[in-house]
Amino acid sequence: MKWERPIRAVVVDDEPPARDRIRWLLQGQADVELVAEYEDSRSAVEGLRARPVDLLFLDVRLPGADGVSLLESLGEVAPPQVIFVTAYGDYALRAFDLAAADYLLKPYDSDRFYEALDRVRRALRPGDAPAPEAAPEAAVASASGRYLRRLAVRTGGRIVLVRMDEVEWIEARGNYARLHLPPPGTLTGAGAPASAAAGSGREARGPVHLVRETMAALEAALDPERFARIHRSTIVNLERIRELHPLFHGEYVVLMRSGERLTLSRGYRERLHGRWGRAL
């Protein structure tokens, strides 16, 4: 069965910062929809019985009952996929007895979170790695010189030649990648931002192209002076970065000129050392 809609997710955690963290990490995950948040077991049980979901991010220690007991009380209403998110490791065996998809110990970094999310995607969409949208064929155009300059993307019965210097960022989707371009009117020349892009937020999204290429292949083909991988699922055009803000555990929020907010994970931070005259 092909998955035809976003994965409906719920967070159950009594700590607002923990819920904020998950909400932040789910931003930009187009195939996951956060439909509700609960801070105690009673309201969570009522809500989940009224509106079943596909994925539950569940804390272990909650007001009223622990997360494992909450899950047991749901019975057949329990979501098909559960990721426990907790600071306590002593519930792990009980969690996996209940066929939990994963068990995240706080504090966790974004790489570990997305690893758990990918495990859920594979369980819900076996053999369907990309997001639930049509997957057009793509072919890498010959690079002029050493690095890839254009990408030929087959979509809608036609072939679009995408200039890589106009791509703002690239997002992994299994063995596919999504090329995100800035909104129309925010580029001048070879990728320089127009004044319209200087605002603090995004008013409209630019074109997105799905290509049949892995992140590893694209990273190897792109000019490292212009593009850098900042996360296992994200490559950015360095000329399109506007600001960086410290986040959690050595991570940063990367604010692009279009207003898009991405995450620089700790494991990729060293790749940007010296790019702007100082280490991060």
Secondary structure as UniProt FT lines:
FT   STRAND          7..12
FT   HELIX           16..26
FT   TURN            27..28
FT   TURN            30..31
FT   STRAND          32..38
FT   HELIX           41..50
FT   STRAND          55..58
FT   HELIX           67..74
FT   HELIX           75..77
FT   STRAND          81..86
FT   TURN            90..91
FT   HELIX           92..97
FT   TURN            98..99
FT   STRAND          102..105
FT   HELIX           110..124
FT   TURN            126..127
FT   STRAND          138..140
FT   STRAND          150..155
FT   TURN            156..157
FT   STRAND          158..163
FT   HELIX           164..166
FT   STRAND          169..173
FT   TURN            174..175
FT   STRAND          176..180
FT   TURN            184..185
FT   STRAND          187..188
FT   TURN            189..191
FT   STRAND          192..193
FT   HELIX           195..198
FT   STRAND          208..211
FT   HELIX           215..221
FT   TURN            224..226
FT   STRAND          227..231
FT   TURN            232..233
FT   STRAND          234..237
FT   HELIX           238..240
FT   STRAND          241..246
FT   TURN            249..250
FT   STRAND          252..256
FT   TURN            257..258
FT   STRAND          261..264
FT   HELIX           266..272
FT   TURN            273..276
//
